[in-house]
Amino acid sequence: MRLLLVELARIRARRAIMVLVAGAFLLGAVFVGATLWTHRPVSDADLAQAQQQVERQTNSPMTQRELRRCERNPERYTGTSDAAACEENILPRVDWFLDRPVLNPPELVRDLSVALVLFLGVIAVLIGATMIGAEWSAGSVGTQLLFEPRRPRVWAAKAAAIALVAAAMAAAVFTLVWLSILAAYAVWSDEGLPSGFLRDLSLTGARGAAFVAVGGLAGYAVTMAVRHTVVVVGLMLAYSVIGEGLLRSFLPSVERYLVSNNALAWIQDGHTIRIYPRNCFDEISCRPKEIAMGLADAAVYFGLVAGAMLLVSLFVFNRRDVP
């Protein structure tokens, strides 16, 4: 416990990490500002006119005919066998006839939460890499081992401190973002939130905080092994910009094992991958192959990947000489 408190104090004393944490809160403010600006209220007259247009188009023979076709063959129109999804895909919505969409938290929660958590995950990787990379550069790791020679304890204390800081940062930013959005929704709309929404939102935030903590540990583990922060930054950029694109091009079957798909499955509590055939000639052969990924699949994936990285990091730290 004493070592953990020491490491937390070290993190707080590093300006670069405090800048990254401040950047995370600034990022949250940008998300809130952009969301509220693009979903700011429209006038009552515009809203009434849009609702009239929705009613006219919904009741039109063409729309109703298309809806019946979808209900007879939902897979062709929606990609699923659920006929109830036809109304969502076929029938017009008020947003279509407005200059900007109406603020609707249940519709925003998936995409906004995923984007926010992924950005926070990148910041957490940088926090983990910066913390231990700076210590290697300054030579403070060797000095610390003079006072506490048991390397596994030192390694574990640093890892725990990074995970706690990353998770707390993610939870705080996620909470502030959604409190701001829900406060604006309460002022702008007379409609209440659907039952269970706040519970689902809280679970999404908890999964997001866990994901960000794993990101911080990944940055820490790699930097502890290679001793250079720039290597982690380079690997992260190479994988996100080039790596997954190349893997998708040459190995379509690797989709289940990509970080992005598993991240979506974890944050969203499930994700469906659709792989479309490259050469097809009719409706049947052109149907995409669907791969369903659940929360447990993502948990096992990240548990194995993060566990392997941490074990390698600990092994290298125990074996290599410390200057």
C-alpha positions as CSV (number, residue, x, y, z in Angstrom):
1,M,0.0,0.0,0.0
2,R,2.8,2.4,0.8
3,L,4.5,1.7,-2.6
4,L,1.1,2.4,-4.3
5,L,0.8,5.7,-2.6
6,V,4.3,6.6,-3.6
7,E,3.6,5.8,-7.2
8,L,0.4,7.8,-7.2
9,A,2.4,10.8,-5.8
10,R,5.0,10.3,-8.6
11,I,2.2,10.4,-11.2
12,R,0.7,13.6,-9.7
13,A,4.2,15.2,-9.7
14,R,4.8,14.6,-13.4
15,R,3.7,17.6,-15.5
16,A,3.4,15.6,-18.7
17,I,0.8,13.3,-17.1
18,M,-1.1,16.2,-15.6
19,V,-1.2,17.7,-19.1
20,L,-2.6,14.5,-20.5
21,V,-5.2,14.3,-17.8
22,A,-6.2,17.9,-18.5
23,G,-6.3,17.1,-22.2
24,A,-8.8,14.3,-21.4
25,F,-11.1,16.7,-19.6
26,L,-10.7,19.2,-22.5
27,L,-11.6,16.4,-24.9
28,G,-14.7,15.8,-22.9
29,A,-15.6,19.4,-23.1
30,V,-15.2,19.3,-26.9
31,F,-17.5,16.3,-27.1
32,V,-20.1,18.1,-25.0
33,G,-19.9,21.3,-27.0
34,A,-20.0,19.6,-30.4
35,T,-22.9,17.4,-29.4
36,L,-25.0,20.2,-27.9
37,W,-24.2,22.5,-30.8
38,T,-25.2,20.0,-33.5
39,H,-28.4,19.0,-31.5
40,R,-29.5,22.4,-30.3
41,P,-33.3,22.9,-30.3
42,V,-35.2,23.9,-33.4
43,S,-38.1,26.3,-33.4
44,D,-41.6,24.9,-32.6
45,A,-42.8,25.9,-36.1
46,D,-39.9,23.9,-37.8
47,L,-40.6,20.9,-35.6
48,A,-44.3,20.9,-36.3
49,Q,-43.7,21.2,-40.0
50,A,-41.2,18.3,-39.9
51,Q,-43.7,16.2,-38.0
52,Q,-46.4,16.8,-40.6
53,Q,-43.9,15.8,-43.3
54,V,-43.2,12.6,-41.4
55,E,-46.9,11.8,-41.2
56,R,-47.5,12.4,-44.9
57,Q,-44.5,10.3,-46.0
58,T,-45.3,7.5,-43.5
59,N,-48.9,7.2,-44.8
60,S,-48.0,7.4,-48.4
61,P,-48.7,4.2,-50.4
62,M,-45.0,3.9,-51.5
63,T,-43.7,3.9,-48.0
64,Q,-46.3,1.5,-46.8
65,R,-45.6,-0.8,-49.7
66,E,-41.9,-0.7,-49.0
67,L,-42.6,-1.5,-45.3
68,R,-44.6,-4.5,-46.2
69,R,-41.9,-5.8,-48.5
70,C,-39.4,-5.4,-45.7
71,E,-41.6,-7.2,-43.2
72,R,-41.8,-10.2,-45.6
73,N,-38.0,-10.3,-46.1
74,P,-36.3,-8.3,-43.3
75,E,-32.8,-9.7,-44.0
76,R,-32.7,-8.0,-47.4
77,Y,-33.5,-4.6,-46.0
78,T,-32.1,-4.6,-42.5
79,G,-29.5,-7.4,-42.5
80,T,-31.3,-9.2,-39.6
81,S,-34.2,-11.5,-39.3
82,D,-36.1,-9.2,-37.0
83,A,-39.2,-7.8,-38.8
84,A,-39.6,-5.1,-36.1
85,A,-36.4,-3.4,-37.4
86,C,-38.2,-2.6,-40.6
87,E,-40.0,0.4,-39.1
88,E,-36.7,1.8,-37.8
89,N,-35.1,1.4,-41.3
90,I,-38.0,2.2,-43.6
91,L,-40.2,4.8,-41.9
92,P,-39.2,8.4,-41.9
93,R,-38.1,10.2,-38.8
94,V,-38.4,13.8,-37.7
95,D,-34.6,14.3,-37.9
96,W,-34.7,13.8,-41.7
97,F,-36.7,17.0,-42.2
98,L,-34.8,19.2,-39.9
99,D,-31.6,21.2,-40.4
100,R,-30.1,19.4,-37.4
101,P,-31.1,16.3,-35.3
102,V,-33.1,16.5,-32.1
103,L,-31.1,15.7,-28.9
104,N,-32.0,12.1,-28.1
105,P,-29.6,10.5,-25.5
106,P,-30.8,6.9,-26.2
107,E,-29.8,7.3,-29.8
108,L,-26.5,9.0,-29.0
109,V,-25.3,6.6,-26.2
110,R,-23.6,4.0,-28.4
111,D,-21.7,6.0,-30.9
112,L,-20.8,8.9,-28.5
113,S,-19.7,6.6,-25.7
114,V,-17.6,4.5,-28.1
115,A,-15.8,7.5,-29.5
116,L,-15.2,9.0,-26.1
117,V,-13.8,5.8,-24.6
118,L,-11.5,5.1,-27.5
119,F,-10.0,8.6,-27.3
120,L,-9.6,8.2,-23.6
121,G,-7.9,4.9,-24.2
122,V,-5.3,6.5,-26.4
123,I,-4.6,9.1,-23.7
124,A,-4.3,6.3,-21.1
125,V,-1.8,4.5,-23.3
126,L,0.3,7.7,-23.4
127,I,-0.1,8.1,-19.6
128,G,1.2,4.6,-19.0
129,A,4.1,5.0,-21.5
130,T,5.0,8.5,-20.3
131,M,5.1,7.6,-16.6
132,I,7.6,4.7,-16.8
133,G,9.4,6.1,-19.9
134,A,10.3,9.3,-18.0
135,E,11.6,7.2,-15.1
136,W,13.8,5.1,-17.3
137,S,15.2,8.3,-18.9
138,A,15.9,9.9,-15.5
139,G,17.3,6.8,-14.0
140,S,14.9,6.9,-11.1
141,V,14.0,3.2,-11.5
142,G,17.4,2.1,-10.4
143,T,17.4,4.6,-7.5
144,Q,14.0,3.3,-6.3
145,L,15.3,-0.3,-6.4
146,L,18.0,0.7,-3.9
147,F,15.2,1.3,-1.3
148,E,12.9,-1.5,-2.4
149,P,15.0,-4.3,-4.1
150,R,12.0,-6.6,-4.7
151,R,11.3,-5.9,-8.3
152,P,7.9,-7.6,-8.6
153,R,6.5,-5.3,-5.8
154,V,7.9,-2.2,-7.5
155,W,6.5,-3.3,-10.9
156,A,3.1,-4.2,-9.4
157,A,2.8,-0.8,-7.6
158,K,3.5,1.1,-10.7
159,A,1.0,-0.9,-12.7
160,A,-1.7,-0.5,-10.1
161,A,-1.1,3.2,-9.9
162,I,-1.5,3.7,-13.7
163,A,-4.6,1.5,-13.8
164,L,-6.2,3.5,-11.0
165,V,-5.4,6.9,-12.5
166,A,-6.6,5.8,-16.0
167,A,-9.8,4.3,-14.6
168,A,-10.6,7.4,-12.4
169,M,-9.8,9.8,-15.3
170,A,-12.1,7.8,-17.6
171,A,-14.9,7.6,-15.1
172,A,-14.7,11.3,-14.3
173,V,-14.7,12.5,-17.9
174,F,-17.5,10.0,-18.9
175,T,-19.7,11.2,-16.0
176,L,-19.2,14.9,-16.7
177,V,-19.9,14.5,-20.4
178,W,-23.1,12.6,-19.8
179,L,-24.3,14.8,-16.9
180,S,-23.9,17.8,-19.2
181,I,-25.8,16.2,-22.0
182,L,-28.6,14.9,-19.8
183,A,-28.9,18.3,-18.1
184,A,-29.3,19.9,-21.5
185,Y,-31.9,17.3,-22.5
186,A,-33.9,17.9,-19.3
187,V,-34.0,21.6,-20.3
188,W,-34.7,21.2,-24.0
189,S,-37.1,18.3,-23.9
190,D,-40.3,17.5,-22.1
191,E,-39.9,13.7,-22.7
192,G,-38.4,11.5,-20.1
193,L,-35.7,8.9,-20.5
194,P,-36.7,5.3,-21.2
195,S,-36.6,2.9,-18.3
196,G,-33.3,1.3,-17.7
197,F,-31.4,3.9,-19.7
198,L,-29.4,5.2,-16.7
199,R,-28.5,1.7,-15.6
200,D,-27.3,0.8,-19.1
201,L,-25.4,4.1,-19.3
202,S,-23.7,3.4,-16.0
203,L,-22.7,0.0,-17.1
204,T,-21.3,1.4,-20.3
205,G,-19.3,3.9,-18.3
206,A,-17.9,1.1,-16.0
207,R,-16.9,-0.9,-19.0
208,G,-15.3,2.2,-20.6
209,A,-13.3,2.8,-17.4
210,A,-12.1,-0.8,-17.4
211,F,-11.1,-0.5,-21.0
212,V,-9.2,2.7,-20.4
213,A,-7.4,1.1,-17.5
214,V,-6.3,-1.8,-19.7
215,G,-5.0,0.8,-22.2
216,G,-2.9,2.4,-19.5
217,L,-1.5,-1.0,-18.5
218,A,-0.7,-1.8,-22.1
219,G,1.3,1.4,-22.5
220,Y,3.1,0.7,-19.2
221,A,3.9,-2.9,-20.1
222,V,5.4,-2.2,-23.5
223,T,7.4,0.8,-22.3
224,M,8.7,-1.1,-19.2
225,A,10.0,-3.7,-21.6
226,V,11.5,-1.5,-24.3
227,R,12.3,1.5,-22.1
228,H,11.4,4.1,-24.7
229,T,8.1,6.0,-24.9
230,V,8.5,6.7,-28.6
231,V,8.3,3.0,-29.4
232,V,4.8,2.8,-27.9
233,V,3.6,5.8,-29.8
234,G,5.0,4.4,-33.0
235,L,3.4,1.0,-32.5
236,M,0.0,2.6,-31.6
237,L,0.0,4.8,-34.7
238,A,1.2,2.0,-37.0
239,Y,-1.4,-0.4,-35.9
240,S,-4.3,2.1,-35.9
241,V,-3.4,3.8,-39.2
242,I,-2.0,0.9,-41.2
243,G,-2.1,-2.4,-39.3
244,E,-5.8,-3.1,-39.2
245,G,-6.3,-2.0,-42.8
246,L,-3.6,-4.4,-44.1
247,L,-5.0,-7.2,-42.0
248,R,-8.5,-6.7,-43.3
249,S,-7.2,-6.6,-46.9
250,F,-5.2,-9.8,-46.8
251,L,-6.9,-11.8,-44.0
252,P,-10.6,-11.1,-43.9
253,S,-11.0,-14.0,-41.4
254,V,-9.0,-12.0,-38.8
255,E,-11.8,-9.6,-38.1
256,R,-12.7,-11.4,-34.8
257,Y,-9.2,-10.8,-33.5
258,L,-8.8,-7.1,-34.3
259,V,-8.6,-4.7,-31.4
260,S,-11.2,-2.4,-32.8
261,N,-13.9,-5.1,-33.1
262,N,-13.2,-6.4,-29.6
263,A,-13.3,-2.8,-28.2
264,L,-16.7,-2.3,-29.8
265,A,-17.9,-5.6,-28.4
266,W,-16.7,-4.7,-24.9
267,I,-17.9,-1.1,-24.8
268,Q,-21.3,-1.8,-26.4
269,D,-21.9,-5.1,-24.7
270,G,-21.9,-6.9,-28.0
271,H,-21.0,-6.3,-31.6
272,T,-21.8,-7.9,-35.0
273,I,-19.2,-8.1,-37.7
274,R,-20.5,-8.3,-41.3
275,I,-18.0,-9.6,-43.9
276,Y,-19.2,-9.0,-47.4
277,P,-18.0,-11.3,-50.2
278,R,-15.6,-9.8,-52.7
279,N,-17.2,-11.5,-55.7
280,C,-20.9,-12.2,-55.8
281,F,-23.5,-12.6,-58.5
282,D,-26.9,-12.9,-56.9
283,E,-28.8,-11.9,-53.8
284,I,-27.9,-15.1,-52.0
285,S,-24.1,-15.1,-52.7
286,C,-23.9,-11.4,-51.8
287,R,-25.3,-11.8,-48.3
288,P,-22.7,-10.8,-45.7
289,K,-21.3,-13.3,-43.3
290,E,-22.2,-12.3,-39.8
291,I,-20.0,-12.9,-36.7
292,A,-21.5,-12.1,-33.4
293,M,-19.2,-11.1,-30.6
294,G,-20.4,-10.9,-27.0
295,L,-19.1,-9.2,-23.9
296,A,-17.5,-12.4,-22.7
297,D,-15.6,-12.8,-26.0
298,A,-14.1,-9.3,-25.6
299,A,-13.3,-9.9,-21.9
300,V,-11.4,-13.1,-22.8
301,Y,-9.6,-11.3,-25.6
302,F,-8.4,-8.3,-23.7
303,G,-7.7,-10.5,-20.6
304,L,-5.3,-12.7,-22.6
305,V,-3.7,-9.9,-24.6
306,A,-3.2,-7.6,-21.6
307,G,-2.1,-10.6,-19.4
308,A,0.5,-11.7,-21.9
309,M,1.9,-8.2,-22.3
310,L,2.1,-7.7,-18.5
311,L,3.8,-11.1,-17.9
312,V,6.4,-10.3,-20.6
313,S,7.0,-6.9,-19.1
314,L,7.5,-8.3,-15.6
315,F,9.8,-11.1,-16.9
316,V,12.0,-8.5,-18.8
317,F,12.0,-6.2,-15.8
318,N,13.2,-9.0,-13.5
319,R,15.9,-10.2,-15.9
320,R,17.4,-7.1,-17.4
321,D,20.0,-4.9,-15.7
322,V,18.7,-1.7,-14.3
323,P,21.1,1.3,-14.8
